[in-house]
Amino acid sequence: MNVTSNVTSENLRILACQVFIPPTPTVTERNLHLERMVQLVESALQEEPADLVVLPELSGIEYSRSSFGNLSELAETLDGPTCQAWKHLAKVYRTTIVFGMPRTAGSGYCISQVIAGPDGKLIGHYDKLHLAQYGASMEKEYFSRGDRVMTFTCKGFRIAPVICYDIRHPELFRTLALRHNVQLVLHCGAYARDESFHTWHPFIITRAMENQMFMLSLNRAGENFGHSLFCPPWVDENTTPTEFPEHNEALMRFTVDASVISEVRENYTFLRDRFDDYDAL
């Protein structure tokens, strides 16, 4: 594990955690992994505070059929041990923590990103809208999809969590930008190195630029994962996205500056130059 920094201003300070997730076939293994993650994040926060801590999709369990086949044991409600641990850490360090978990929802399960606030209470949760069923993905066999977007505010920034396969659907991001005034998207994934891996980064860059917002696209670490990306709202030969290690675990720091979004939208009038209704043309 290494901790690196790409801090350029003093607005929203992010600690983004590309963490390794071991096999978690049982609750015991899941809880041991949770304990290690909490210690990892706590050590980083002791070194340097952050306003927002972000962990990947399903960060509490392995992405595998063996784990998904045991969701009756591994999935949790919003008052389970995973939420309790992250709520406690958020309160102690007065930060906001976004983490992934399989959530028990009625008679089924959702892939959820949960937000714990600096007061130690849950701000809310987002359930993955688009379930992937290709390549290394098998989500429709185990999970139910969500039915709504979710946004929250941190240090005055409007933020939206989305999950992995959501990135392939541009209508979602247009809605977040135009109707919800989102400035930062937390795209938390479990991007395995299957046939879709090669096009993942171009999608992130496109979504960031066409909607003129910051994008943190955070994967888990590991031989078959890694290579997360932090992308500003404008990219050229002088302003480039920041890449995480190809495979290794890494905690990286970024600062989101609202003035960057304002400047980009002033210089490049993509959003202002839109037609209100393209169906009518």
C-alpha positions in Angstrom: 0.0 0.0 0.0 1.2 3.5 -0.7 -0.2 7.0 -0.1 0.4 9.6 -2.7 -0.9 13.2 -3.2 -2.2 15.3 -6.0 -3.6 18.2 -3.9 -3.7 21.6 -5.8 -6.1 23.7 -3.7 -8.1 23.8 -0.4 -11.7 23.0 -1.3 -12.9 19.4 -1.1 -10.1 17.0 0.0 -10.6 13.4 -1.1 -8.9 10.2 0.0 -9.5 7.6 -2.6 -8.8 4.0 -1.6 -7.9 1.4 -4.3 -7.9 -1.5 -1.8 -7.2 -5.2 -2.2 -10.2 -7.4 -1.3 -9.4 -11.1 -0.4 -11.7 -14.1 -0.7 -14.6 -13.6 1.7 -16.6 -16.9 1.7 -17.8 -16.5 5.3 -18.8 -13.7 7.7 -15.5 -14.3 9.6 -13.4 -13.5 6.6 -15.6 -10.6 5.7 -15.2 -9.1 9.2 -11.4 -9.6 9.2 -11.2 -7.8 5.9 -13.4 -5.0 7.2 -11.2 -4.6 10.2 -8.1 -4.3 8.0 -9.8 -1.7 5.7 -10.8 0.4 8.7 -7.3 0.4 10.1 -5.9 1.3 6.7 -8.2 4.3 6.3 -7.7 5.4 9.9 -3.9 5.4 9.5 -4.2 7.6 6.4 -6.6 10.0 8.2 -4.2 10.2 11.2 -1.4 11.3 8.7 -3.6 13.9 7.0 -7.3 14.7 7.2 -9.8 14.4 4.4 -13.3 15.7 3.8 -14.4 12.7 1.8 -13.1 9.1 1.9 -14.2 6.8 -1.0 -14.0 3.0 -1.3 -14.9 0.8 -4.3 -18.0 -1.1 -5.3 -18.7 -4.1 -2.9 -15.6 -3.1 -1.0 -16.5 -5.5 1.8 -16.6 -8.8 -0.2 -14.8 -10.5 -3.0 -16.4 -10.1 -6.5 -17.0 -13.8 -7.2 -19.7 -16.5 -7.5 -18.5 -18.0 -4.2 -19.3 -14.7 -2.4 -22.5 -14.0 -4.3 -23.7 -17.5 -3.7 -23.5 -16.8 0.1 -25.3 -13.4 0.1 -27.7 -14.8 2.7 -24.8 -14.7 5.1 -22.6 -11.9 3.7 -25.2 -9.2 2.8 -26.2 -6.7 5.5 -28.8 -4.2 6.4 -27.9 -0.6 7.0 -27.5 -1.2 10.7 -25.1 -4.1 10.3 -21.4 -4.3 11.3 -20.1 -2.7 8.1 -22.2 0.4 8.5 -21.5 0.6 12.2 -17.7 0.5 11.6 -17.6 3.2 8.9 -20.1 5.4 10.8 -17.9 5.3 13.9 -14.7 6.1 11.9 -16.5 9.0 10.1 -17.6 10.5 13.4 -14.2 10.1 15.1 -12.4 11.9 12.2 -15.2 14.2 11.2 -15.3 13.1 7.7 -17.7 11.6 5.1 -17.1 8.0 4.0 -18.6 6.3 0.9 -18.3 2.6 0.9 -19.7 -0.4 -1.1 -21.6 -3.3 0.3 -24.1 -6.0 -0.7 -27.3 -4.7 1.0 -30.2 -6.8 2.1 -33.3 -5.2 0.5 -36.6 -6.9 1.2 -36.4 -10.5 -0.2 -33.4 -9.7 -2.4 -30.1 -7.9 -2.5 -28.7 -4.7 -4.0 -25.2 -3.5 -4.9 -25.1 -0.3 -2.8 -22.8 2.6 -2.1 -23.5 3.9 1.4 -22.6 7.3 2.7 -21.7 7.9 6.4 -21.5 11.5 7.5 -19.2 13.3 10.0 -21.9 13.2 12.7 -21.7 9.4 12.6 -25.1 9.0 11.0 -26.0 7.6 7.5 -26.6 10.3 4.9 -28.1 7.8 2.5 -27.4 5.0 0.0 -27.4 4.5 -3.7 -28.4 1.1 -5.3 -26.8 0.2 -8.6 -29.2 1.1 -11.4 -27.6 -1.0 -14.2 -26.6 -4.6 -13.5 -23.8 -6.0 -15.6 -24.2 -9.5 -17.1 -21.3 -9.9 -19.5 -17.6 -10.7 -19.4 -16.6 -11.4 -15.8 -19.9 -10.0 -14.5 -22.9 -12.1 -13.3 -24.9 -9.6 -11.3 -28.4 -10.2 -12.7 -28.3 -13.7 -11.2 -27.9 -12.5 -7.7 -29.0 -8.8 -7.3 -31.9 -6.5 -7.9 -31.4 -3.1 -9.6 -32.0 0.2 -7.9 -34.7 2.6 -9.0 -33.5 6.1 -8.3 -30.5 8.4 -8.3 -29.0 9.8 -5.1 -27.0 13.0 -4.5 -25.5 14.5 -1.3 -23.5 17.6 -0.3 -20.1 17.6 1.2 -18.3 20.9 1.9 -20.7 22.7 -0.4 -20.1 20.3 -3.4 -23.0 18.4 -5.0 -21.9 14.8 -5.3 -23.4 11.7 -6.9 -22.4 8.1 -6.4 -22.8 5.7 -9.3 -21.5 2.1 -9.7 -19.4 0.4 -12.4 -21.7 -0.5 -15.4 -23.7 2.7 -14.9 -20.9 4.5 -16.8 -22.0 3.0 -20.1 -25.3 4.9 -20.0 -24.9 8.6 -20.9 -28.5 9.6 -20.0 -27.8 9.0 -16.3 -24.8 11.5 -16.3 -26.7 14.1 -18.3 -29.5 13.9 -15.8 -27.0 14.3 -12.9 -25.3 17.3 -14.5 -28.4 19.2 -15.7 -31.1 18.3 -13.3 -29.1 17.8 -10.1 -26.2 20.2 -10.6 -23.7 17.5 -9.7 -20.0 18.6 -9.7 -18.4 15.4 -8.7 -19.3 11.8 -9.6 -18.0 9.0 -7.5 -17.9 6.1 -10.0 -17.1 3.1 -7.7 -16.5 -0.2 -9.6 -15.2 -3.7 -9.6 -13.7 -3.5 -13.1 -12.2 -6.9 -13.9 -9.8 -7.2 -16.8 -12.3 -8.7 -19.3 -13.2 -7.5 -22.8 -14.7 -4.2 -21.4 -11.6 -3.1 -19.4 -9.9 -1.5 -22.4 -12.7 1.0 -23.0 -13.3 1.9 -19.3 -11.0 4.9 -19.2 -12.2 6.5 -22.4 -15.8 6.4 -21.0 -14.7 8.1 -17.8 -12.9 10.9 -19.8 -15.9 11.4 -22.1 -18.4 11.6 -19.3 -16.2 14.1 -17.4 -15.7 16.3 -20.4 -19.2 16.2 -22.0 -20.8 17.0 -18.6 -18.0 19.3 -17.4 -17.6 17.6 -14.0 -15.0 15.9 -11.9 -15.0 12.1 -12.0 -13.4 9.7 -9.6 -13.5 6.2 -11.1 -12.3 3.9 -8.3 -11.6 0.2 -8.8 -10.4 -2.4 -6.3 -6.7 -3.5 -6.3 -5.5 -6.9 -7.4 -4.0 -8.9 -10.3 -7.3 -8.8 -12.2 -8.4 -5.3 -11.2 -6.6 -1.9 -10.4 -5.8 1.2 -12.6 -8.4 3.6 -11.1 -8.7 7.1 -12.6 -9.3 10.6 -11.4 -10.4 12.9 -14.2 -10.9 16.7 -14.2 -13.7 18.3 -16.2 -11.3 19.2 -19.0 -8.5 17.1 -20.5 -5.9 18.1 -23.0 -2.1 17.6 -23.6 -1.4 19.8 -20.5 -4.2 18.7 -18.2 -4.4 14.9 -17.9 -6.3 12.4 -15.7 -4.4 10.9 -12.8 -3.9 7.1 -13.0 -3.6 4.8 -10.0 -1.2 1.8 -10.0 -2.0 -0.9 -12.5 -2.6 -3.5 -9.8 -1.2 -2.5 -6.4 -3.2 -1.2 -3.4 -2.9 2.6 -3.2 -4.6 5.4 -1.2 -4.4 8.6 -3.2 -5.4 12.2 -2.3 -7.0 14.8 -4.6 -8.6 18.2 -4.1 -11.7 19.3 -6.1 -11.8 23.0 -6.8 -15.1 24.5 -7.8 -13.4 27.3 -9.7 -12.1 24.8 -12.1 -15.6 23.7 -13.1 -16.7 27.4 -13.5 -13.7 28.2 -15.7 -14.1 25.1 -17.9 -17.8 25.9 -18.4 -17.1 29.5 -19.2 -14.3 28.6 -21.7 -16.1 25.6 -23.4 -19.8 26.2 -23.7 -20.8 22.6 -24.3 -23.8 22.6 -21.9 -25.0 26.1 -22.9 -25.0 25.2 -26.6 -27.2 22.2 -26.2 -30.7 22.1 -27.8 -33.5 21.7 -25.3 -35.2 18.9 -27.3 -33.3 16.8 -29.9 -36.3 14.6 -30.5 -38.1 17.6 -32.1 -35.3 18.2 -34.7 
